[in-house]
C-alpha cells in the first residue's frame, strides 16, 4: 500500500542561526502561544515541550505549529522536502 499526506496548512518559523538576531522569532513565539520552551545560552537551541515529549530545536531548524495547536521541530532539509509556501 502507498500513502500520501493529507492536505493541511501549518505556521512555521525558522530558528535563526547562532549569533543572528532572534527578535522576529521571539515575537512569533509569543503570537502563536509557544510558551512551553526553554533556551540554552550555550548553543542557542530551544527545548520545546509537546504532547509527544520534549523536542530540541537547533539553529536553522523550523518550528512548526499545526492546525491543532501542537508544535513540532523539523530540520531544514526535511522542511524543504515536505512543505511549500501556502498561497492562502
N, C-alpha and C positions, 0 to 999 in steps of 0.2 A: 504494500500500500504506500502511496505517496501522499504527503500533506503539504499545504502551503499556509502561511499565517493569515489569520483573519485581518481584515482592514480596520485599522483604528488610528487615531491620532494621539501623539504624545506632545508634551512640552519637554524641552531639553536645553541644557546649558553646559558648555564645555568648561571644566575646571582650568583656570589659567595655568600656564607653565610656571614653575618655581621662579620666584623673583618678579613675576609680572603683576601689575595691578589687579586686584580682585574685587574692586568696588561693585562692578556691574554684576558679578556672580553673587556676591553677598546680598545685593538688592533683590535679585531673582529668588534667592533662598527665602527671604522674608515675604515676598509677594506670593510664593507658591505654598507657604506653610511648612517648609523644610526646617523644622525647629529641632528635630532629634539628631543633632550632629555634634561632633567634637573635632577640634582642629589639632593637628600635630605640628608644633612650631618647627620641629627638626626638618621635616621634608615637605611641609605644606599640604599634606594629604587630609582627607576628611573621612571620619568614620560615621557612616550613615546607618541608623537603626531602621530595620524594616521588618515586616511580618516573617520574612524568610531568614532573619538573622542579620548580624552586623556586616556591612559591606564597606570596603576601603576604596575610596576614590583617590587616585593619584593624579598629579598634574597632567593635563591634556585628556583625561578620561571625561566622558559625558555623564552627567547626572540626569536621569530621565524621570519624569513624573507621568505615570499612566493615567488614563481617564478615571480610574477608580481611586486616585489619590496616592497610590503606592509608588514609592521611589525605588530606583534601581541604578546601578552603575554599569557603564558599558565602555570598554576600551575603544579608542578611535577607529581602529581597523574594522571592528565588528559593527560599530555605529554606521560607518560609511557603507558597509555591505547591506545592512538591513533597513536603513532609514533614508528618506529624502525629504526635502523641504515641501511642506504642505502648502497648497495654494489657498486654503481657506483661512 
